[in-house]
Amino acid sequence: MNYTAEINVMPLKELLDPQGKAVVSGLKNLGINEAKDVRIGKHITIQIEAENEEQAKTKVDTACKKLLSNPVMEYYEFTMHS
């Protein structure tokens, strides 16, 4: 069966996000002063074939841990769709 994983990889909340700070500054330059915090991350979509959803989740989790995120600086979360 084919599954689609929607993965979000974001910087850990404890770490400074320089890209996010630059966007906040840019928004202020546009007159949008209400934005107080911006975090920049990655959104990844993977289509994966597996026998069942649990197997698909295991494969996606492995990909996130070993390739798609840096656990020292980032966390990830994902949802699965069939």
N, C-alpha and C positions, 0 to 999 in steps of 0.2 A: 504494500500500500504506500502511496505517496503522502508525505506530510510537508507542511511549510512551517519553519521556525522563524519567528520574528524576534530578533535579539537586540537588546540595548546594552551597550557597554559605556559606562560613565566613570569619570574620575571619582575616587573615594571622597566622601564629603569632608574628611579631615584635611585634604590637600588643597592647596591653592590651584585655581584653574586660570592660568594667564589668558587663554583664549576667551574665556567667559568674561574676565575683567575688561578685556579690550572691547568686547561687544557691548557691555554696559556703558563704557565710555562713548562708543559710537552712537548708542541709542540716546544718550544725553545730548550729543551734538545734533541729533535730529529733533530735539525738543521732547523726547520721551523720557521724562525724569522719573516716571513711576517704576521703572524696572530697577530692582534692587540687587538681584543676583541672577546670573546666567551661568549655566554649566554646559559645556560643549562635550559631546560624546559621539558615539558611532551607532548607527542603526544598520543591522545586517539582516538580510533575508536569505535563508537557505532552504532549498527544496531537497528533501532527503527521502530515500526509500527505506522502509523497514517493515518487519512483519506485524508490529503493533506500535501503539503510541509510546508505551514504556521504553521499548527498544530505541525508538526515534529520539526520545528525551535523553536517554543515556548517551547516544552518539553526539547529540548537540551539546550536552553538558561537557563531554570530553573535548570537543572542538573548542568550546569557550575557554576551558581551563588551560588547554595546552597550546592554543594558537591565537584565538581571537581577543583575549584579554591578558593584561599584565596584572596578576593578583596583588602585586606590591603597590600599584598605583590606581587600579581600576576594579570595579565590581560589574557584574553582569546579571541580567535577568532575561528570561525568554518566555514566549507563549508558543504553543503548538496549535496548528490548524490542519485539519485533514481535507 
